Amino acid sequence: MEREGLYKASLIAKWFLYYNQITMDQEDADLISNLKLQKLLYYAQGCFLAIKGIPLFPEKILAWDHGPVVNEVYQEYKVNRSRGIEYNGDYDGSIKPEDEKILKEVYSIFGQYSAWGLRNKTHNEKPWMETERNHEIKNDLIKDYFIKNYVSEN
């Protein structure tokens, strides 16, 4: 059965790395590590589920020891270990502007935290706390938590 999602998690990851590179060129920002990238993907998925009611990407988010992880993206960038990911690639503009607006908001709110700050934050949140290690954090659990804790009614 095909899982729902508008974009591949790898595209969302590339968008965060690309957008961070632009931000670094314009203001004070650091490279994003794989650990931080994983948490940004989690927060993006959660906000998207809460706002739009559908997944941003189809890949599972797993509850690993250091917090939520999209394994496919983790594998792609694990060679960087704990170092920041130097991203010199481009972004193809395939994310819809209204979806990109949500990603920019996620970056603005959660991107200011360090990788370990985000890790610790996720460790105090219900979706990770209530999921057995190495199992999938269910989208319904993420969605409900984000509706109650992050996404306010306009």
Residue pairs with C-beta under 8 A, 6 or more apart in sequence:
2 58
3 55
3 58
3 59
3 60
4 54
4 55
4 58
5 54
5 55
5 56
5 57
5 58
5 59
6 54
6 55
6 56
6 57
6 96
6 99
7 56
7 57
7 94
7 95
7 99
8 57
8 58
8 59
9 41
9 57
9 58
9 59
9 70
9 72
9 73
10 72
10 73
10 76
11 57
11 94
11 95
12 41
12 44
12 56
12 57
12 95
12 103
13 37
13 41
13 70
13 73
13 76
13 77
14 87
14 89
14 91
15 91
15 95
15 100
15 103
16 32
16 37
16 40
16 41
16 44
16 103
16 107
17 32
17 37
17 85
17 87
17 89
18 87
18 89
18 90
18 91
19 91
19 103
19 104
19 107
20 29
20 31
20 32
20 87
20 107
20 111
21 87
21 88
23 29
23 107
23 111
24 30
24 31
29 111
30 84
31 83
31 84
31 85
31 86
32 40
32 84
32 85
32 111
32 115
33 80
33 82
33 83
33 84
33 85
33 115
34 74
34 77
34 78
34 80
34 81
34 82
34 85
35 66
35 67
35 82
35 115
35 116
35 118
35 119
36 113
36 114
36 115
36 118
37 73
37 77
37 85
38 67
38 68
38 69
38 70
38 73
38 74
39 67
39 68
39 110
39 113
39 115
39 118
39 119
39 121
39 122
40 106
40 107
40 110
40 111
40 118
41 57
41 61
41 68
41 70
41 73
42 61
42 67
42 68
42 70
42 122
42 137
42 142
43 106
43 109
43 110
43 118
44 56
44 102
44 103
44 106
45 55
45 56
45 57
45 61
45 139
45 142
46 127
46 142
46 143
46 145
46 146
46 150
47 102
47 105
47 106
47 146
47 150
47 151
48 54
48 55
48 56
48 99
48 102
49 55
49 56
49 139
49 142
49 143
49 146
50 143
50 146
50 147
50 150
50 151
51 102
51 151
52 102
53 143
55 139
56 99
57 70
59 70
59 71
59 72
59 73
60 70
60 71
60 136
60 137
61 68
61 69
61 70
61 136
61 137
61 142
62 68
62 69
62 70
62 71
62 134
62 135
62 136
62 137
63 127
63 128
63 131
63 132
63 133
63 134
63 135
63 136
63 137
64 133
64 134
65 133
66 119
67 118
67 119
67 122
67 123
67 128
68 122
68 127
68 128
68 137
77 85
82 115
95 103
110 118
113 121
122 128
123 129
125 145
125 149
126 141
126 145
127 137
127 138
127 141
127 142
127 145
128 137
130 141
131 137
131 138
131 141
